[in-house]
C-alpha cells in the first residue's frame, strides 16, 4: 500500500436532504465532481424556484477540477450544472441522452449557454487521468442511459452508484450490467457511495413489467376520457403510457410545457418511440374524437403535473377542464411534501365529476433501490468503506443498518453531513475538516442573493402581513409637516380596525416628536424606536407580529426620502 497516496471524499451536497446530488472525490491533486444536481424547494422556501449546491470550494480549486461526471438526466443529477459552468469551465462527461438533456438545461441559462465542452461516454469508456482511471457501468433507473461511476485508484476503486434499482424484467435499454458490477467488485472497492432514497421501505418494488401491465389495465378498461399526470423526465413511464394508449385505441393529446422539448430530444436518440406516427393529436383535433378515444397526457417537473390537474378540475387550466366521467390517472409517485397537495387535488377532481386512480394503488412503485437491492449492490461491490448518500438522515441511517447486516463494520460506515471531508490517512478514512456547503437559493434571475433574513421576512409577511407608517418631518423646524399615514397589507381588515390604526398613528407621532427635540438626532435610531414600540403595541393588541416599515421623509426643496 502506498501511504503517500492522497484521497478525499467530500459529499458537498445530497446528504441529509433529498436531491441536489454533488459528490467530490479528490485523488492526489485532481478533483472529480460526481453529478451536479438541484433540489426543488419545500413549502417553507417561499418564492424560491430551486436550491443548488454551494460551489465555493470548487471555485477556489478550479484549476484542479478534472471534470464533472454525470450519472443520468434527471434534475437531481444535472440541474445545478448551468450554475456551476457559469463559475468555472471544466469538461462534462455523460452518456448520450444525459449529455443532450444537460445541454438543454445549460442552453436555457444565459450566463452559461455558450459552454461547449461536453463529452459523450458509454459503458466501455475508460478515461485515464493519471491519478485515477474513470469508467462507467450501466444501471436501471426510470430514464435510459443511466450509469454508475468507478474511479480506480492505487488504494482500490471509489464507486458512485447514482440512482439505481435492480429489475430482472427490464428491457435492454434499461438493463443493469451485472457482469460489470461483479468485475468492479472483484478488482477491490475502497469506498461505495450508494443512494439511500428508498432504504427504509421493506415493501418489494414492482417490476416495470408489472407496472406496464397495470398502466395498460387502467387505460383499456375506462369508458370515458383519461387524463394522465406524469413527470416529464420519467421516460420509462411515458413510454408505458404511450404504448398503453396505442394498444387501447386512444389518441394522445400532449399538454405539458416540457414535453415537446424532451420528446423531440429523446425520439431523435431513439430513447422514446411512438408506437404509431399518428398516435399524437393536437388540442384542436381532440374535438374530432369521442371521449373513449382520447388520452390527455399532462407532464412537467416534479409537482407540476399535479398542480395542472388542480387547474383542470377548478376550470383555470388554459386548455382542458375535468368533466363528468373523466379518469385522472396519476402515473407518478409524489414526495412526502406533496401528499397534502395530492389529497387536495383528488378532492377537487371528484367535485368536478371525475375519478382518481394512482399508479401506486396496487403496487409499490419507485425508481430507487429498496433494502434488498441496496444489500445486493453492497455484496457485489464488497466495499471497505460505505457512504450512504442521497436522502434525509433517517434514510441514511436505515442504509447504514443495512450495511452492518451484510458485514461492513460500523466504524467503516459514515453518515456524512454536507461539506464533510473524509481523508484517507494511513489506509483509513477519517473525518478531517469541512468545506462551505450552504444551500444556494435561486429566485428568478437571482442566484444566491436570497438568504435566511430575506426568507424570514417572507415568512413573516406571509403569516402576519406588513404595517407601513409614513411621516414627513422638518429637522430644521423640529416639527412634523405631515401627520403619520398608516398602510397595512395582510395584517388587519382596515375598516374594522380604524381605532387600532389611529392609535398606531398617534404613537408614531409621539415617537417622532420626541426624537426631533433630541440634539443627538439619528435616522436609524428613530426608525428602530418606531419599530420596537409599534411591534410591542401591535402584539399586545392583536397577538400578531407584522413586518413594520417606517418611512420617514424630510421636507425640503428636494423632499428627500430617508
C-alpha positions in Angstrom: 0.0 0.0 0.0 1.3 3.4 -0.9 1.0 5.6 2.2 1.8 8.7 0.1 -1.4 8.4 -1.9 -3.9 11.3 -1.1 -7.6 10.5 -1.3 -10.5 12.6 0.0 -14.3 12.1 -0.3 -16.5 15.2 0.1 -20.3 15.0 -0.1 -20.6 18.6 -1.0 -24.4 18.2 -1.2 -27.0 15.5 -1.4 -26.7 14.1 2.1 -29.3 14.6 4.9 -31.6 16.0 2.2 -33.4 14.8 -0.9 -31.9 15.7 -4.3 -29.1 18.2 -5.1 -26.6 15.5 -5.6 -22.9 16.6 -5.8 -20.1 14.5 -4.5 -16.4 15.1 -4.8 -13.6 12.6 -5.0 -10.1 14.1 -4.6 -7.4 11.8 -5.8 -3.9 13.2 -5.5 -4.2 16.7 -6.9 -7.2 16.1 -9.1 -10.9 16.8 -8.2 -13.6 14.6 -9.7 -17.1 16.0 -9.5 -19.8 13.3 -9.4 -23.2 14.8 -10.6 -24.3 18.4 -10.1 -28.0 18.5 -9.3 -30.6 20.8 -7.8 -33.5 20.4 -5.4 -37.0 21.8 -5.8 -38.0 23.8 -2.7 -40.3 22.7 0.1 -43.2 24.9 1.1 -41.2 26.9 3.7 -38.9 28.3 1.0 -41.4 31.0 -0.1 -40.9 32.2 -3.7 -37.7 30.2 -4.2 -37.6 28.4 -7.6 -34.7 25.9 -7.0 -31.9 25.2 -4.5 -28.4 24.4 -5.8 -25.2 23.4 -4.1 -22.6 25.9 -2.8 -19.7 25.9 -5.4 -17.3 27.9 -3.3 -14.8 25.1 -2.8 -14.8 24.2 -6.4 -14.3 27.8 -7.4 -11.4 28.1 -5.1 -9.8 24.9 -6.6 -11.0 25.4 -10.2 -7.5 24.6 -11.6 -7.6 21.1 -10.0 -11.1 20.1 -11.3 -10.6 17.2 -13.8 -14.3 17.3 -14.8 -17.9 16.7 -14.0 -19.2 13.2 -14.4 -23.0 12.7 -14.7 -24.9 9.6 -13.9 -28.3 10.3 -15.6 -30.5 13.1 -17.0 -32.8 14.0 -14.1 -32.7 17.4 -12.4 -31.3 16.0 -9.2 -28.2 15.0 -11.2 -27.8 17.7 -13.9 -30.0 20.6 -12.7 -27.2 22.6 -11.0 -24.8 22.2 -13.9 -25.7 25.6 -15.6 -24.9 27.5 -12.4 -21.6 25.6 -11.9 -20.5 26.2 -15.5 -21.1 29.9 -15.0 -18.4 29.8 -12.3 -15.8 27.6 -14.0 -15.1 26.0 -17.3 -14.5 22.3 -16.9 -15.2 19.3 -19.1 -18.6 17.5 -18.6 -18.9 13.7 -19.2 -22.1 11.7 -19.6 -23.9 9.2 -21.8 -25.6 10.4 -25.0 -29.0 11.1 -23.6 -27.7 12.6 -20.4 -25.4 15.0 -22.3 -28.3 16.1 -24.6 -30.5 16.8 -21.6 -27.6 18.6 -19.9 -27.1 20.8 -23.0 -30.8 21.7 -23.0 -30.5 22.8 -19.3 -27.3 24.8 -19.9 -28.7 26.5 -23.1 -31.7 27.8 -21.1 -29.4 29.7 -18.7 -28.0 32.8 -20.3 -24.6 33.1 -18.4 -23.5 29.6 -19.4 -25.4 28.9 -22.6 -22.3 29.1 -24.8 -20.5 26.3 -22.9 -19.4 23.6 -25.4 -17.1 21.1 -23.7 -19.4 18.2 -23.4 -18.0 14.6 -23.9 -20.2 11.6 -24.6 -19.2 8.3 -22.9 -20.5 4.8 -22.9 -20.1 1.8 -20.7 -16.9 0.8 -22.5 -15.3 4.2 -22.0 -12.2 4.4 -19.7 -10.5 7.7 -19.1 -7.0 7.7 -17.6 -6.3 10.9 -15.6 -3.0 9.6 -14.2 -4.1 9.6 -10.6 -7.3 7.6 -11.5 -8.9 5.7 -14.3 -12.6 6.7 -14.6 -15.0 4.1 -16.0 -18.8 3.6 -16.1 -21.4 0.8 -15.6 -25.0 0.5 -16.8 -27.7 0.8 -14.2 -31.5 0.5 -14.2 -33.5 3.7 -13.4 -36.6 5.5 -14.8 -34.6 7.1 -17.6 -32.4 5.4 -20.2 -28.6 5.8 -20.3 -28.2 5.8 -16.5 -24.8 4.8 -15.3 -22.8 4.4 -12.2 -19.2 5.7 -12.0 -16.0 3.9 -10.9 -12.7 5.8 -10.1 -9.9 3.3 -9.9 -7.1 4.3 -7.6 -4.0 2.7 -6.2 -5.9 2.0 -3.0 -9.0 0.5 -4.7 -12.0 1.9 -6.5 -14.3 4.7 -5.4 -17.7 3.7 -6.7 -20.7 6.1 -7.0 -23.9 4.2 -7.9 -26.1 7.2 -9.0 -29.8 6.4 -8.9 -30.5 2.7 -9.5 -32.6 -0.3 -8.8 -32.4 -4.0 -9.9 -35.2 -5.2 -12.2 -34.8 -8.6 -13.8 -37.5 -7.8 -16.3 -36.0 -4.5 -17.5 -36.0 -4.1 -21.3 -32.5 -3.8 -22.9 -32.4 0.0 -22.9 -32.8 -0.1 -19.1 -30.8 -3.2 -18.1 -28.1 -3.3 -15.4 -24.7 -4.7 -16.4 -24.4 -7.3 -13.7 -21.1 -8.7 -15.1 -19.5 -5.3 -14.9 -20.7 -4.9 -11.3 -19.0 -8.2 -10.4 -15.9 -7.2 -12.2 -15.6 -3.9 -10.3 -16.2 -5.7 -7.0 -13.6 -8.3 -7.8 -11.0 -5.7 -8.5 -11.3 -4.2 -5.0 -13.6 -1.3 -3.9 -12.2 1.1 -1.3 -15.4 3.2 -0.9 -19.0 2.8 -2.1 -21.3 5.9 -2.3 -24.8 4.5 -2.7 -28.2 6.1 -2.9 -30.5 5.8 0.1 -33.8 7.2 -1.3 -35.7 4.1 -0.7 -33.7 2.5 2.1 -36.3 2.3 4.9 -39.2 0.8 2.9 -39.2 -3.0 3.1 -42.0 -3.4 0.6 -40.9 -5.0 -2.7 -40.7 -2.6 -5.6 -42.8 -3.8 -8.5 -41.0 -4.7 -11.7 -41.5 -2.4 -14.7 -43.2 -5.3 -16.5 -45.9 -5.4 -13.7 -46.2 -1.6 -13.8 -46.6 -1.6 -17.6 -49.5 -4.2 -17.3 -51.1 -2.0 -14.5 -50.9 1.1 -16.7 -52.5 -0.8 -19.6 -55.3 -2.3 -17.5 -56.2 1.1 -16.1 -56.3 2.7 -19.5 -58.0 0.0 -21.6 -61.0 -0.6 -19.3 -62.0 3.0 -18.7 -65.0 4.0 -20.8 -64.6 7.8 -20.7 -61.8 10.3 -21.2 -58.5 9.8 -19.4 -56.1 12.4 -18.2 -52.7 11.1 -17.2 -50.3 13.1 -15.0 -46.6 12.1 -15.3 -43.2 13.7 -14.6 -41.7 14.6 -18.0 -38.3 13.1 -17.2 -39.7 9.7 -16.3 -39.2 8.4 -19.8 -40.0 4.8 -18.9 -43.4 5.8 -17.5 -44.1 7.9 -20.6 -43.3 5.1 -22.9 -45.6 2.8 -20.9 -48.4 5.3 -21.2 -47.9 5.8 -25.0 -47.8 2.1 -25.5 -51.0 1.5 -23.5 -52.8 4.3 -25.3 -51.9 2.8 -28.7 -53.0 -0.7 -27.6 -56.3 0.7 -26.3 -57.1 2.5 -29.5 -56.7 6.0 -28.0 -55.1 9.1 -29.4 -52.8 11.1 -27.2 -53.0 14.8 -26.6 -49.9 16.5 -25.1 -50.4 19.4 -22.8 -47.2 19.6 -20.7 -44.9 22.6 -21.2 -41.7 20.5 -21.0 -42.8 17.5 -23.1 -42.3 18.9 -26.6 -38.7 19.7 -25.8 -38.0 16.3 -24.1 -39.9 14.2 -26.6 -38.0 15.8 -29.6 -34.6 15.0 -28.0 -35.4 11.5 -26.8 -37.1 10.4 -30.0 -34.2 11.7 -32.0 -31.9 9.5 -30.0 -34.3 6.5 -30.1 -34.8 6.6 -26.3 -38.6 7.1 -26.7 -40.6 5.7 -29.5 -44.1 6.3 -30.8 -45.9 3.0 -31.5 -47.7 4.8 -34.3 -46.7 8.0 -36.1 -50.4 9.1 -36.0 -50.8 8.5 -32.2 -50.4 12.2 -31.3 -53.2 14.7 -32.0 -53.4 18.4 -31.2 -55.8 20.1 -28.7 -57.8 21.4 -31.7 -58.1 18.0 -33.2 -59.2 16.5 -29.9 -62.9 17.5 -30.5 -63.0 15.2 -33.6 -62.8 12.2 -31.3 -65.1 10.6 -28.7 -64.1 10.7 -25.1 -63.3 7.0 -25.0 -60.8 7.6 -27.9 -58.8 10.3 -26.1 -55.9 10.2 -23.5 -54.6 13.6 -22.4 -51.0 13.5 -21.2 -50.0 16.2 -18.8 -46.3 16.4 -17.9 -43.9 18.7 -16.2 -41.3 18.9 -13.5 -41.8 17.4 -10.0 -45.2 18.6 -8.7 -46.2 20.5 -11.9 -48.5 17.7 -13.4 -50.4 17.5 -10.1 -50.9 21.3 -10.0 -52.0 21.2 -13.6 -54.7 18.6 -12.6 -55.9 21.1 -10.0 -56.3 23.7 -12.6 -58.1 21.4 -14.9 -60.5 20.4 -12.1 -61.1 24.0 -11.0 -61.6 25.3 -14.5 -58.5 27.5 -14.6 -56.4 25.4 -17.0 -55.6 27.0 -20.3 -56.9 24.1 -22.5 -58.6 21.3 -20.5 -61.4 21.1 -18.0 -62.2 17.9 -15.9 -65.8 16.8 -16.5 -68.2 14.1 -15.5 -66.8 10.6 -16.5 -63.2 11.6 -16.7 -60.4 9.5 -15.1 -57.4 11.3 -13.7 -54.7 8.7 -13.6 -51.7 9.9 -11.6 -48.7 8.0 -13.0 -46.1 9.5 -10.7 -45.2 8.8 -7.0 -45.4 12.1 -5.1 -42.9 13.1 -2.4 -44.0 13.3 1.2 -44.1 17.1 0.8 -46.7 16.7 -1.9 -49.1 14.5 0.0 -51.3 17.4 1.2 -51.4 18.7 -2.4 -52.3 15.3 -3.7 -55.2 15.0 -1.2 -56.5 18.4 -2.2 -56.2 17.6 -5.9 -58.2 14.4 -5.5 -60.9 16.2 -3.7 -61.2 18.9 -6.4 -61.3 16.3 -9.2 -64.1 14.4 -7.5 -66.0 17.6 -7.0 -65.7 18.3 -10.8 -67.2 14.8 -11.5 -64.0 12.9 -12.2 -62.5 9.8 -10.7 -58.9 9.5 -9.5 -56.6 6.5 -9.7 -52.9 6.4 -8.9 -50.1 4.1 -10.2 -49.3 3.2 -6.6 -52.8 2.0 -5.7 -51.8 -1.7 -6.2 -48.0 -1.7 -6.3 -45.0 -0.2 -4.6 -43.6 2.0 -7.4 -40.1 3.5 -7.3 -37.1 4.1 -9.5 -34.8 3.7 -6.5 -33.4 0.6 -4.8 -35.2 -0.8 -1.8 -33.4 -2.5 1.1 -32.8 -5.8 -0.7 -31.3 -4.1 -3.8 -29.1 -2.0 -1.7 -27.7 -5.0 0.1 -27.3 -6.8 -3.3 -25.2 -3.8 -4.5 -23.0 -4.0 -1.4 -22.5 -7.7 -1.9 -21.5 -7.1 -5.5 -19.0 -4.4 -4.5 -17.7 -5.6 -1.1 -16.5 -2.1 -0.2 -14.1 -1.5 2.7 -15.9 1.8 3.4 -19.6 2.7 3.0 -21.1 6.1 2.5 -24.9 6.2 2.4 -25.9 9.3 0.3 -28.9 10.9 -1.2 -31.7 11.1 1.4 -32.7 12.6 4.7 -30.9 11.4 7.9 -33.4 8.7 8.7 -32.8 7.2 5.2 -29.0 7.3 5.5 -29.3 5.7 9.0 -31.5 2.9 7.6 -29.0 2.3 4.8 -26.2 2.2 7.4 -28.0 -0.5 9.3 -28.4 -2.5 6.0 -24.6 -2.2 5.5 -24.0 -3.6 9.0 -26.2 -6.5 8.2 -24.1 -7.5 5.3 -20.9 -7.4 7.4 -19.5 -3.9 6.9 -18.0 -2.8 10.3 -19.9 0.1 11.9 -16.6 2.0 12.1 -16.3 1.9 8.3 -19.8 3.4 7.7 -20.1 7.2 7.5 -23.3 9.1 7.7 -21.9 12.4 6.4 -23.1 15.9 6.7 -22.8 18.4 3.8 -19.3 19.6 3.3 -17.6 17.0 5.5 -14.1 16.0 4.3 -13.2 12.3 4.7 -9.5 11.8 4.2 -7.6 8.5 3.7 -4.9 8.6 6.4 -2.6 5.6 6.8 -5.1 3.5 4.9 -8.2 4.5 6.9 -10.8 7.2 6.2 -11.1 9.8 8.9 -13.3 12.9 9.2 -10.7 15.7 9.0 -12.5 19.0 8.4 -15.2 20.6 6.2 -15.8 23.0 3.3 -18.5 25.6 2.7 -21.8 23.8 1.8 -24.7 26.2 2.3 -27.9 26.0 0.3 -27.8 28.5 -2.5 -31.3 29.6 -3.5 -32.3 30.6 -7.0 -35.2 33.1 -7.3 -35.9 34.3 -10.8 -32.6 35.6 -12.2 -31.1 36.0 -8.7 -28.7 33.2 -7.6 -27.6 33.3 -4.0 -29.0 36.7 -3.2 -31.8 35.3 -1.1 -30.6 34.4 2.4 -32.1 33.4 5.7 -33.0 37.0 6.6 -35.0 37.5 3.4 -36.7 34.2 3.8 -37.6 35.0 7.4 -39.1 38.3 6.2 -41.1 36.5 3.5 -42.4 34.0 6.1 -43.5 36.9 8.5 -45.1 38.7 5.6 -47.0 35.5 4.6 -48.2 35.0 8.2 -48.7 38.4 9.7 -48.5 40.9 6.9 -46.9 44.4 6.8 -47.5 47.6 8.7 -46.2 50.8 7.0 -46.0 54.2 8.7 -45.2 57.2 6.5 -44.4 60.6 8.1 -42.9 63.8 6.8 -40.7 66.0 9.1 -38.6 69.1 9.1 -35.5 68.7 11.2 -34.6 72.4 10.9 -38.0 73.4 12.3 -38.1 70.4 14.6 -41.7 69.6 13.7 -43.9 67.1 11.8 -45.0 68.5 8.4 -47.5 65.7 7.6 -49.1 63.5 10.2 -48.3 59.8 10.0 -50.2 57.8 7.4 -50.7 54.1 8.2 -51.0 51.5 5.4 -51.3 47.7 6.1 -51.5 44.6 3.9 -52.3 41.2 5.2 -52.4 42.4 8.8 -55.9 43.5 9.8 -59.1 44.4 8.0 -58.8 48.2 7.8 -62.5 49.2 8.1 -62.9 47.1 11.3 -59.7 48.3 13.0 -59.7 52.1 12.5 -59.2 52.7 16.2 -56.1 50.5 16.2 -54.6 52.3 13.2 -55.4 55.7 14.7 -53.6 54.7 17.9 -50.7 53.4 15.9 -50.5 56.8 14.1 -50.6 58.7 17.4 -47.8 56.5 18.8 -45.6 57.2 15.7 -46.3 60.9 16.1 -45.2 60.9 19.7 -42.0 59.0 19.0 -41.0 61.3 16.1 -41.7 64.5 18.2 -39.5 63.1 21.0 -36.6 62.4 18.6 -36.9 65.8 16.8 -36.1 67.7 20.1 -33.2 65.4 20.8 -29.9 67.2 20.0 -28.4 63.8 19.0 -31.0 63.0 16.4 -30.2 59.9 14.3 -32.3 58.5 11.5 -31.5 54.9 12.3 -32.3 55.4 16.0 -35.7 57.0 15.1 -36.7 54.1 12.8 -35.6 51.4 15.3 -37.6 53.1 18.1 -40.7 53.2 15.9 -40.3 49.5 15.0 -39.7 48.5 18.7 -42.6 50.4 20.2 -45.1 49.6 17.4 -44.2 46.0 17.5 -44.9 45.7 21.2 -48.1 47.7 20.9 -49.4 45.7 17.9 -48.6 42.4 19.5 -50.4 43.4 22.8 -53.5 44.4 20.8 -53.6 41.6 18.2 -51.0 38.9 19.2 -49.5 39.3 15.7 -46.1 40.4 14.6 -46.3 42.1 11.2 -43.2 43.5 9.4 -43.1 47.1 10.4 -41.7 49.5 7.8 -41.2 53.2 8.9 -40.9 55.6 6.0 -39.5 59.0 7.3 -39.3 61.8 4.7 -37.7 65.2 5.3 -39.5 68.2 3.9 -37.0 70.3 1.9 -36.6 71.6 -1.6 -35.9 68.1 -2.8 -38.3 66.4 -0.4 -35.7 63.7 0.2 -36.9 60.2 1.3 -34.9 58.6 4.1 
